[in-house]
Amino acid sequence: MFKKLTPIILCLLVVVAAGCTAKKQTEPKPPAEPKANTVMNDFQILTQEDAGVEEVANFINNNIASVSKEDASKLVDEFEKIQQKKLPQFESMFAEDAIQSKINTEYKSITAQADVKDNELKELLASTKNSGYKVETAEGMFFPIIDYSFYKKFSAFVTPDMKDYIDIMAEESDQVPAKDAALVIGWDEVLRRALNQEEFINAYKDSMKVDEVRELYKKYLTFTLYGLNNTPLFSYESKALDPKAREVYENAAANAGNSEFLKTLGGYLDLLKDNNYKLTNEVEKYRDNVIKELQ
Protein backbone atom coordinates (compact mmCIF):
# COMPACT_ATOMS: atom_id res chain seq x y z
CA MET A 1 0.00 0.00 0.00
CA PHE A 2 2.84 2.38 0.90
CA LYS A 3 4.47 1.56 -2.43
CA LYS A 4 1.23 2.64 -4.17
CA LEU A 5 1.06 5.91 -2.18
CA THR A 6 4.67 6.92 -2.78
CA PRO A 7 4.17 8.11 -6.38
CA ILE A 8 1.09 10.07 -5.31
CA ILE A 9 2.97 11.81 -2.46
CA LEU A 10 5.85 12.63 -4.77
CA CYS A 11 3.44 14.18 -7.28
CA LEU A 12 1.83 16.29 -4.56
CA LEU A 13 5.23 17.54 -3.38
CA VAL A 14 6.16 18.49 -6.93
CA VAL A 15 2.89 20.39 -7.38
CA VAL A 16 3.25 22.23 -4.07
CA ALA A 17 6.87 23.12 -4.78
CA ALA A 18 5.99 24.36 -8.25
CA GLY A 19 3.15 26.43 -6.83
CA CYS A 20 5.44 28.02 -4.24
CA THR A 21 8.01 28.81 -6.90
CA ALA A 22 5.38 30.37 -9.13
CA LYS A 23 4.03 32.42 -6.23
CA LYS A 24 7.52 33.64 -5.39
CA GLN A 25 8.14 34.65 -8.99
CA THR A 26 4.85 36.55 -9.31
CA GLU A 27 5.02 38.43 -5.98
CA PRO A 28 4.48 42.13 -6.74
CA LYS A 29 7.46 44.45 -6.46
CA PRO A 30 7.41 47.13 -3.77
CA PRO A 31 5.37 50.12 -4.99
CA ALA A 32 7.39 52.80 -6.75
CA GLU A 33 7.78 56.15 -5.03
CA PRO A 34 4.65 58.24 -5.72
CA LYS A 35 5.03 60.68 -8.60
CA ALA A 36 4.29 63.66 -6.35
CA ASN A 37 7.11 62.76 -3.97
CA THR A 38 9.48 62.33 -6.88
CA VAL A 39 8.55 65.75 -8.23
CA MET A 40 9.08 67.50 -4.90
CA ASN A 41 12.41 65.71 -4.35
CA ASP A 42 13.60 66.55 -7.85
CA PHE A 43 12.56 70.17 -7.35
CA GLN A 44 14.52 70.39 -4.12
CA ILE A 45 17.62 69.01 -5.86
CA LEU A 46 17.12 71.46 -8.73
CA THR A 47 16.93 74.47 -6.42
CA GLN A 48 19.90 73.31 -4.36
CA GLU A 49 21.93 73.21 -7.57
CA ASP A 50 21.12 76.89 -8.06
CA ALA A 51 19.41 76.30 -11.39
CA GLY A 52 18.48 79.21 -13.61
CA VAL A 53 15.06 80.80 -13.35
CA GLU A 54 14.02 79.60 -16.79
CA GLU A 55 14.98 76.01 -15.92
CA VAL A 56 12.95 76.15 -12.72
CA ALA A 57 9.97 77.62 -14.59
CA ASN A 58 10.12 74.80 -17.15
CA PHE A 59 10.28 72.19 -14.39
CA ILE A 60 7.15 73.59 -12.74
CA ASN A 61 5.34 73.83 -16.08
CA ASN A 62 6.04 70.16 -16.76
CA ASN A 63 5.28 68.78 -13.29
CA ILE A 64 2.79 70.96 -11.41
CA ALA A 65 -0.17 68.85 -12.56
CA SER A 66 1.33 65.79 -10.83
CA VAL A 67 1.29 67.13 -7.28
CA SER A 68 -1.35 68.16 -4.76
CA LYS A 69 -2.66 71.73 -4.60
CA GLU A 70 -0.67 72.26 -1.41
CA ASP A 71 2.57 71.09 -3.00
CA ALA A 72 1.80 73.06 -6.16
CA SER A 73 1.49 76.17 -3.99
CA LYS A 74 4.86 75.41 -2.44
CA LEU A 75 6.39 75.15 -5.92
CA VAL A 76 4.94 78.52 -6.89
CA ASP A 77 6.02 80.12 -3.61
CA GLU A 78 9.56 78.86 -4.06
CA PHE A 79 9.60 80.01 -7.69
CA GLU A 80 8.69 83.53 -6.58
CA LYS A 81 11.57 83.50 -4.08
CA ILE A 82 13.96 82.36 -6.79
CA GLN A 83 12.74 85.11 -9.10
CA GLN A 84 13.26 87.70 -6.37
CA LYS A 85 16.75 86.36 -5.68
CA LYS A 86 17.77 86.35 -9.34
CA LEU A 87 16.15 89.67 -10.27
CA PRO A 88 19.30 91.74 -9.55
CA GLN A 89 21.20 89.66 -12.12
CA PHE A 90 18.65 90.55 -14.79
CA GLU A 91 18.62 94.17 -13.64
CA SER A 92 22.37 94.41 -14.09
CA MET A 93 22.10 93.10 -17.65
CA PHE A 94 19.45 95.69 -18.49
CA ALA A 95 21.44 98.46 -16.80
CA GLU A 96 24.20 98.30 -19.40
CA ASP A 97 24.24 101.43 -21.55
CA ALA A 98 24.42 99.38 -24.75
CA ILE A 99 21.26 97.45 -23.83
CA GLN A 100 19.39 100.62 -22.84
CA SER A 101 20.32 102.14 -26.20
CA LYS A 102 19.18 99.07 -28.11
CA ILE A 103 15.86 99.00 -26.28
CA ASN A 104 15.33 102.67 -27.12
CA THR A 105 16.06 101.96 -30.76
CA GLU A 106 13.69 98.99 -30.99
CA TYR A 107 11.11 100.08 -28.43
CA LYS A 108 8.25 100.17 -30.94
CA SER A 109 9.00 96.62 -32.04
CA ILE A 110 9.19 95.46 -28.43
CA THR A 111 5.86 97.01 -27.39
CA ALA A 112 4.20 95.69 -30.55
CA GLN A 113 5.72 92.25 -29.88
CA ALA A 114 7.20 92.38 -33.36
CA ASP A 115 10.53 90.90 -34.41
CA VAL A 116 13.55 92.47 -32.71
CA LYS A 117 16.49 92.84 -35.08
CA ASP A 118 19.42 92.91 -32.66
CA ASN A 119 20.32 89.33 -31.70
CA GLU A 120 21.80 90.17 -28.29
CA LEU A 121 18.72 92.12 -27.28
CA LYS A 122 16.43 89.46 -28.76
CA GLU A 123 18.07 86.74 -26.65
CA LEU A 124 17.92 88.85 -23.50
CA LEU A 125 14.23 89.64 -24.00
CA ALA A 126 13.44 85.96 -24.66
CA SER A 127 15.32 84.85 -21.55
CA THR A 128 13.58 87.54 -19.52
CA LYS A 129 10.13 86.48 -20.70
CA ASN A 130 10.78 82.74 -20.29
CA SER A 131 12.02 83.38 -16.75
CA GLY A 132 8.75 85.06 -15.78
CA TYR A 133 9.87 88.69 -15.92
CA LYS A 134 8.65 91.60 -18.03
CA VAL A 135 10.25 94.89 -19.07
CA GLU A 136 9.01 98.02 -17.32
CA THR A 137 10.07 101.62 -17.79
CA ALA A 138 10.32 104.65 -15.50
CA GLU A 139 12.37 107.84 -15.51
CA GLY A 140 13.69 107.00 -18.98
CA MET A 141 15.15 103.65 -17.91
CA PHE A 142 14.14 100.11 -18.83
CA PHE A 143 14.30 97.35 -16.25
CA PRO A 144 12.76 93.93 -15.52
CA ILE A 145 10.09 93.21 -12.94
CA ILE A 146 8.36 89.97 -11.96
CA ASP A 147 5.48 89.30 -14.35
CA TYR A 148 2.78 87.75 -12.19
CA SER A 149 0.61 87.10 -15.23
CA PHE A 150 3.20 84.40 -15.95
CA TYR A 151 1.79 82.65 -12.86
CA LYS A 152 -1.75 82.51 -14.25
CA LYS A 153 -1.07 79.15 -15.90
CA PHE A 154 -0.45 77.73 -12.42
CA SER A 155 -3.75 78.99 -10.96
CA ALA A 156 -5.75 75.84 -11.72
CA PHE A 157 -3.33 73.69 -9.73
CA VAL A 158 -2.82 75.69 -6.52
CA THR A 159 -4.81 76.32 -3.34
CA PRO A 160 -7.51 79.05 -3.30
CA ASP A 161 -5.33 81.48 -1.34
CA MET A 162 -2.43 81.11 -3.78
CA LYS A 163 -4.79 81.59 -6.72
CA ASP A 164 -6.13 84.81 -5.18
CA TYR A 165 -2.58 85.94 -4.41
CA ILE A 166 -1.63 85.44 -8.06
CA ASP A 167 -4.66 87.52 -9.12
CA ILE A 168 -3.73 90.34 -6.75
CA MET A 169 -0.10 90.40 -7.83
CA ALA A 170 -0.92 90.08 -11.54
CA GLU A 171 -2.86 93.34 -11.25
CA GLU A 172 0.25 94.95 -9.80
CA SER A 173 2.55 93.83 -12.60
CA ASP A 174 0.01 94.29 -15.41
CA GLN A 175 -0.57 97.89 -14.36
CA VAL A 176 1.94 99.19 -11.83
CA PRO A 177 0.27 101.70 -9.50
CA ALA A 178 2.98 104.34 -9.58
CA LYS A 179 5.82 105.65 -11.72
CA ASP A 180 8.18 108.56 -11.23
CA ALA A 181 6.68 109.24 -7.77
CA ALA A 182 3.21 109.66 -9.27
CA LEU A 183 0.11 107.49 -9.27
CA VAL A 184 -0.71 106.08 -12.69
CA ILE A 185 -4.00 104.59 -11.52
CA GLY A 186 -7.03 106.51 -10.33
CA TRP A 187 -8.11 107.01 -6.73
CA ASP A 188 -10.99 104.60 -7.31
CA GLU A 189 -8.54 101.91 -8.43
CA VAL A 190 -6.40 102.53 -5.37
CA LEU A 191 -9.41 101.85 -3.15
CA ARG A 192 -10.52 98.80 -5.14
CA ARG A 193 -7.13 97.15 -4.86
CA ALA A 194 -6.85 97.96 -1.16
CA LEU A 195 -10.25 96.34 -0.57
CA ASN A 196 -9.15 93.19 -2.43
CA GLN A 197 -6.06 93.02 -0.28
CA GLU A 198 -8.07 93.50 2.90
CA GLU A 199 -10.42 90.72 1.82
CA PHE A 200 -7.48 88.37 1.25
CA ILE A 201 -6.01 89.16 4.68
CA ASN A 202 -9.32 88.45 6.39
CA ALA A 203 -10.06 85.29 4.40
CA TYR A 204 -6.61 83.66 4.58
CA LYS A 205 -5.11 84.51 7.94
CA ASP A 206 -2.92 81.39 7.84
CA SER A 207 -1.83 81.69 4.22
CA MET A 208 1.89 81.52 3.42
CA LYS A 209 1.33 84.74 1.42
CA VAL A 210 -0.58 86.78 3.99
CA ASP A 211 2.50 88.76 5.09
CA GLU A 212 3.24 89.80 1.51
CA VAL A 213 -0.33 90.97 1.05
CA ARG A 214 -0.20 92.87 4.34
CA GLU A 215 2.85 94.78 3.08
CA LEU A 216 1.06 95.56 -0.16
CA TYR A 217 -2.03 96.68 1.77
CA LYS A 218 0.12 99.02 3.86
CA LYS A 219 1.43 100.61 0.65
CA TYR A 220 -2.09 101.16 -0.65
CA LEU A 221 -3.28 102.57 2.65
CA THR A 222 -0.40 105.04 2.39
CA PHE A 223 -1.47 105.92 -1.15
CA THR A 224 -5.00 106.48 0.18
CA LEU A 225 -4.06 108.72 3.09
CA TYR A 226 -1.06 110.56 1.63
CA GLY A 227 -0.97 110.20 -2.14
CA LEU A 228 2.53 110.46 -3.64
CA ASN A 229 5.01 113.27 -4.14
CA ASN A 230 3.84 113.94 -7.67
CA THR A 231 0.22 112.97 -6.97
CA PRO A 232 -0.35 114.49 -3.54
CA LEU A 233 -3.66 113.96 -1.80
CA PHE A 234 -3.47 117.56 -0.60
CA SER A 235 -2.41 120.59 -2.62
CA TYR A 236 1.08 121.79 -1.72
CA GLU A 237 -0.10 125.40 -1.94
CA SER A 238 -3.59 125.47 -0.43
CA LYS A 239 -3.37 122.23 1.66
CA ALA A 240 -6.85 121.38 0.31
CA LEU A 241 -7.96 117.80 -0.33
CA ASP A 242 -7.91 116.77 -3.98
CA PRO A 243 -11.54 117.22 -5.24
CA LYS A 244 -11.56 114.03 -7.30
CA ALA A 245 -10.18 111.99 -4.41
CA ARG A 246 -12.79 113.48 -2.08
CA GLU A 247 -15.61 112.44 -4.42
CA VAL A 248 -14.29 108.89 -4.76
CA TYR A 249 -13.60 108.56 -1.04
CA GLU A 250 -17.02 109.79 0.05
CA ASN A 251 -18.81 107.42 -2.31
CA ALA A 252 -16.78 104.48 -1.05
CA ALA A 253 -17.06 105.33 2.66
CA ALA A 254 -20.86 105.59 2.36
CA ASN A 255 -20.93 101.82 1.82
CA ALA A 256 -18.33 100.75 4.37
CA GLY A 257 -20.09 97.57 5.48
CA ASN A 258 -17.68 95.43 7.53
CA SER A 259 -14.55 96.83 5.89
CA GLU A 260 -12.12 98.25 8.45
CA PHE A 261 -10.33 99.97 5.59
CA LEU A 262 -13.45 101.89 4.58
CA LYS A 263 -14.30 102.63 8.21
CA THR A 264 -10.83 104.12 8.62
CA LEU A 265 -11.40 106.13 5.46
CA GLY A 266 -14.74 107.31 6.85
CA GLY A 267 -13.09 108.47 10.05
CA TYR A 268 -10.50 110.31 7.96
CA LEU A 269 -13.24 112.09 6.02
CA ASP A 270 -15.08 113.03 9.21
CA LEU A 271 -11.91 114.59 10.59
CA LEU A 272 -11.25 116.36 7.29
CA LYS A 273 -14.77 117.77 7.33
CA ASP A 274 -14.09 119.24 10.77
CA ASN A 275 -10.91 120.78 9.33
CA ASN A 276 -12.54 122.25 6.22
CA TYR A 277 -11.03 119.43 4.11
CA LYS A 278 -7.52 120.73 4.59
CA LEU A 279 -4.30 119.15 5.80
CA THR A 280 -3.80 120.27 9.40
CA ASN A 281 -1.65 118.99 12.25
CA GLU A 282 -4.65 117.03 13.53
CA VAL A 283 -5.14 115.36 10.14
CA GLU A 284 -1.44 114.58 9.87
CA LYS A 285 -1.48 112.96 13.31
CA TYR A 286 -4.51 110.82 12.38
CA ARG A 287 -2.97 109.37 9.23
CA ASP A 288 0.42 108.84 10.90
CA ASN A 289 -1.25 106.85 13.68
CA VAL A 290 -3.17 104.71 11.16
CA ILE A 291 0.07 103.66 9.46
CA LYS A 292 1.85 103.05 12.78
CA GLU A 293 -0.93 100.71 13.89
CA LEU A 294 -0.10 98.46 10.93
CA GLN A 295 3.52 98.01 12.02
C-alpha positions as CSV (number, residue, x, y, z in Angstrom):
1,M,0.0,0.0,0.0
2,F,2.8,2.4,0.9
3,K,4.5,1.6,-2.4
4,K,1.2,2.6,-4.2
5,L,1.1,5.9,-2.2
6,T,4.7,6.9,-2.8
7,P,4.2,8.1,-6.4
8,I,1.1,10.1,-5.3
9,I,3.0,11.8,-2.5
10,L,5.8,12.6,-4.8
11,C,3.4,14.2,-7.3
12,L,1.8,16.3,-4.6
13,L,5.2,17.5,-3.4
14,V,6.2,18.5,-6.9
15,V,2.9,20.4,-7.4
16,V,3.3,22.2,-4.1
17,A,6.9,23.1,-4.8
18,A,6.0,24.4,-8.2
19,G,3.1,26.4,-6.8
20,C,5.4,28.0,-4.2
21,T,8.0,28.8,-6.9
22,A,5.4,30.4,-9.1
23,K,4.0,32.4,-6.2
24,K,7.5,33.6,-5.4
25,Q,8.1,34.6,-9.0
26,T,4.9,36.6,-9.3
27,E,5.0,38.4,-6.0
28,P,4.5,42.1,-6.7
29,K,7.5,44.4,-6.5
30,P,7.4,47.1,-3.8
31,P,5.4,50.1,-5.0
32,A,7.4,52.8,-6.7
33,E,7.8,56.1,-5.0
34,P,4.7,58.2,-5.7
35,K,5.0,60.7,-8.6
36,A,4.3,63.7,-6.4
37,N,7.1,62.8,-4.0
38,T,9.5,62.3,-6.9
39,V,8.5,65.8,-8.2
40,M,9.1,67.5,-4.9
41,N,12.4,65.7,-4.3
42,D,13.6,66.6,-7.8
43,F,12.6,70.2,-7.3
44,Q,14.5,70.4,-4.1
45,I,17.6,69.0,-5.9
46,L,17.1,71.5,-8.7
47,T,16.9,74.5,-6.4
48,Q,19.9,73.3,-4.4
49,E,21.9,73.2,-7.6
50,D,21.1,76.9,-8.1
51,A,19.4,76.3,-11.4
52,G,18.5,79.2,-13.6
53,V,15.1,80.8,-13.3
54,E,14.0,79.6,-16.8
55,E,15.0,76.0,-15.9
56,V,12.9,76.2,-12.7
57,A,10.0,77.6,-14.6
58,N,10.1,74.8,-17.1
59,F,10.3,72.2,-14.4
60,I,7.2,73.6,-12.7
61,N,5.3,73.8,-16.1
62,N,6.0,70.2,-16.8
63,N,5.3,68.8,-13.3
64,I,2.8,71.0,-11.4
65,A,-0.2,68.8,-12.6
66,S,1.3,65.8,-10.8
67,V,1.3,67.1,-7.3
68,S,-1.3,68.2,-4.8
69,K,-2.7,71.7,-4.6
70,E,-0.7,72.3,-1.4
71,D,2.6,71.1,-3.0
72,A,1.8,73.1,-6.2
73,S,1.5,76.2,-4.0
74,K,4.9,75.4,-2.4
75,L,6.4,75.2,-5.9
76,V,4.9,78.5,-6.9
77,D,6.0,80.1,-3.6
78,E,9.6,78.9,-4.1
79,F,9.6,80.0,-7.7
80,E,8.7,83.5,-6.6
81,K,11.6,83.5,-4.1
82,I,14.0,82.4,-6.8
83,Q,12.7,85.1,-9.1
84,Q,13.3,87.7,-6.4
85,K,16.8,86.4,-5.7
86,K,17.8,86.3,-9.3
87,L,16.2,89.7,-10.3
88,P,19.3,91.7,-9.6
89,Q,21.2,89.7,-12.1
90,F,18.6,90.5,-14.8
91,E,18.6,94.2,-13.6
92,S,22.4,94.4,-14.1
93,M,22.1,93.1,-17.6
94,F,19.5,95.7,-18.5
95,A,21.4,98.5,-16.8
96,E,24.2,98.3,-19.4
97,D,24.2,101.4,-21.6
98,A,24.4,99.4,-24.8
99,I,21.3,97.5,-23.8
100,Q,19.4,100.6,-22.8
101,S,20.3,102.1,-26.2
102,K,19.2,99.1,-28.1
103,I,15.9,99.0,-26.3
104,N,15.3,102.7,-27.1
105,T,16.1,102.0,-30.8
106,E,13.7,99.0,-31.0
107,Y,11.1,100.1,-28.4
108,K,8.2,100.2,-30.9
109,S,9.0,96.6,-32.0
110,I,9.2,95.5,-28.4
111,T,5.9,97.0,-27.4
112,A,4.2,95.7,-30.6
113,Q,5.7,92.3,-29.9
114,A,7.2,92.4,-33.4
115,D,10.5,90.9,-34.4
116,V,13.6,92.5,-32.7
117,K,16.5,92.8,-35.1
118,D,19.4,92.9,-32.7
119,N,20.3,89.3,-31.7
120,E,21.8,90.2,-28.3
121,L,18.7,92.1,-27.3
122,K,16.4,89.5,-28.8
123,E,18.1,86.7,-26.7
124,L,17.9,88.9,-23.5
125,L,14.2,89.6,-24.0
126,A,13.4,86.0,-24.7
127,S,15.3,84.8,-21.5
128,T,13.6,87.5,-19.5
129,K,10.1,86.5,-20.7
130,N,10.8,82.7,-20.3
131,S,12.0,83.4,-16.8
132,G,8.8,85.1,-15.8
133,Y,9.9,88.7,-15.9
134,K,8.7,91.6,-18.0
135,V,10.2,94.9,-19.1
136,E,9.0,98.0,-17.3
137,T,10.1,101.6,-17.8
138,A,10.3,104.7,-15.5
139,E,12.4,107.8,-15.5
140,G,13.7,107.0,-19.0
141,M,15.2,103.7,-17.9
142,F,14.1,100.1,-18.8
143,F,14.3,97.3,-16.3
144,P,12.8,93.9,-15.5
145,I,10.1,93.2,-12.9
146,I,8.4,90.0,-12.0
147,D,5.5,89.3,-14.4
148,Y,2.8,87.8,-12.2
149,S,0.6,87.1,-15.2
150,F,3.2,84.4,-15.9
151,Y,1.8,82.6,-12.9
152,K,-1.8,82.5,-14.2
153,K,-1.1,79.2,-15.9
154,F,-0.4,77.7,-12.4
155,S,-3.7,79.0,-11.0
156,A,-5.8,75.8,-11.7
157,F,-3.3,73.7,-9.7
158,V,-2.8,75.7,-6.5
159,T,-4.8,76.3,-3.3
160,P,-7.5,79.0,-3.3
161,D,-5.3,81.5,-1.3
162,M,-2.4,81.1,-3.8
163,K,-4.8,81.6,-6.7
164,D,-6.1,84.8,-5.2
165,Y,-2.6,85.9,-4.4
166,I,-1.6,85.4,-8.1
167,D,-4.7,87.5,-9.1
168,I,-3.7,90.3,-6.7
169,M,-0.1,90.4,-7.8
170,A,-0.9,90.1,-11.5
171,E,-2.9,93.3,-11.3
172,E,0.3,94.9,-9.8
173,S,2.6,93.8,-12.6
174,D,0.0,94.3,-15.4
175,Q,-0.6,97.9,-14.4
176,V,1.9,99.2,-11.8
177,P,0.3,101.7,-9.5
178,A,3.0,104.3,-9.6
179,K,5.8,105.7,-11.7
180,D,8.2,108.6,-11.2
181,A,6.7,109.2,-7.8
182,A,3.2,109.7,-9.3
183,L,0.1,107.5,-9.3
184,V,-0.7,106.1,-12.7
185,I,-4.0,104.6,-11.5
186,G,-7.0,106.5,-10.3
187,W,-8.1,107.0,-6.7
188,D,-11.0,104.6,-7.3
189,E,-8.5,101.9,-8.4
190,V,-6.4,102.5,-5.4
191,L,-9.4,101.8,-3.1
192,R,-10.5,98.8,-5.1
193,R,-7.1,97.1,-4.9
194,A,-6.8,98.0,-1.2
195,L,-10.2,96.3,-0.6
196,N,-9.2,93.2,-2.4
197,Q,-6.1,93.0,-0.3
198,E,-8.1,93.5,2.9
199,E,-10.4,90.7,1.8
200,F,-7.5,88.4,1.3
201,I,-6.0,89.2,4.7
202,N,-9.3,88.4,6.4
203,A,-10.1,85.3,4.4
204,Y,-6.6,83.7,4.6
205,K,-5.1,84.5,7.9
206,D,-2.9,81.4,7.8
207,S,-1.8,81.7,4.2
208,M,1.9,81.5,3.4
209,K,1.3,84.7,1.4
210,V,-0.6,86.8,4.0
211,D,2.5,88.8,5.1
212,E,3.2,89.8,1.5
213,V,-0.3,91.0,1.1
214,R,-0.2,92.9,4.3
215,E,2.9,94.8,3.1
216,L,1.1,95.6,-0.2
217,Y,-2.0,96.7,1.8
218,K,0.1,99.0,3.9
219,K,1.4,100.6,0.7
220,Y,-2.1,101.2,-0.7
221,L,-3.3,102.6,2.7
222,T,-0.4,105.0,2.4
223,F,-1.5,105.9,-1.2
224,T,-5.0,106.5,0.2
225,L,-4.1,108.7,3.1
226,Y,-1.1,110.6,1.6
227,G,-1.0,110.2,-2.1
228,L,2.5,110.5,-3.6
229,N,5.0,113.3,-4.1
230,N,3.8,113.9,-7.7
231,T,0.2,113.0,-7.0
232,P,-0.3,114.5,-3.5
233,L,-3.7,114.0,-1.8
234,F,-3.5,117.6,-0.6
235,S,-2.4,120.6,-2.6
236,Y,1.1,121.8,-1.7
237,E,-0.1,125.4,-1.9
238,S,-3.6,125.5,-0.4
239,K,-3.4,122.2,1.7
240,A,-6.8,121.4,0.3
241,L,-8.0,117.8,-0.3
242,D,-7.9,116.8,-4.0
243,P,-11.5,117.2,-5.2
244,K,-11.6,114.0,-7.3
245,A,-10.2,112.0,-4.4
246,R,-12.8,113.5,-2.1
247,E,-15.6,112.4,-4.4
248,V,-14.3,108.9,-4.8
249,Y,-13.6,108.6,-1.0
250,E,-17.0,109.8,0.1
251,N,-18.8,107.4,-2.3
252,A,-16.8,104.5,-1.1
253,A,-17.1,105.3,2.7
254,A,-20.9,105.6,2.4
255,N,-20.9,101.8,1.8
256,A,-18.3,100.8,4.4
257,G,-20.1,97.6,5.5
258,N,-17.7,95.4,7.5
259,S,-14.6,96.8,5.9
260,E,-12.1,98.3,8.4
261,F,-10.3,100.0,5.6
262,L,-13.5,101.9,4.6
263,K,-14.3,102.6,8.2
264,T,-10.8,104.1,8.6
265,L,-11.4,106.1,5.5
266,G,-14.7,107.3,6.9
267,G,-13.1,108.5,10.1
268,Y,-10.5,110.3,8.0
269,L,-13.2,112.1,6.0
270,D,-15.1,113.0,9.2
271,L,-11.9,114.6,10.6
272,L,-11.3,116.4,7.3
273,K,-14.8,117.8,7.3
274,D,-14.1,119.2,10.8
275,N,-10.9,120.8,9.3
276,N,-12.5,122.2,6.2
277,Y,-11.0,119.4,4.1
278,K,-7.5,120.7,4.6
279,L,-4.3,119.1,5.8
280,T,-3.8,120.3,9.4
281,N,-1.7,119.0,12.2
282,E,-4.6,117.0,13.5
283,V,-5.1,115.4,10.1
284,E,-1.4,114.6,9.9
285,K,-1.5,113.0,13.3
286,Y,-4.5,110.8,12.4
287,R,-3.0,109.4,9.2
288,D,0.4,108.8,10.9
289,N,-1.2,106.9,13.7
290,V,-3.2,104.7,11.2
291,I,0.1,103.7,9.5
292,K,1.8,103.1,12.8
293,E,-0.9,100.7,13.9
294,L,-0.1,98.5,10.9
295,Q,3.5,98.0,12.0
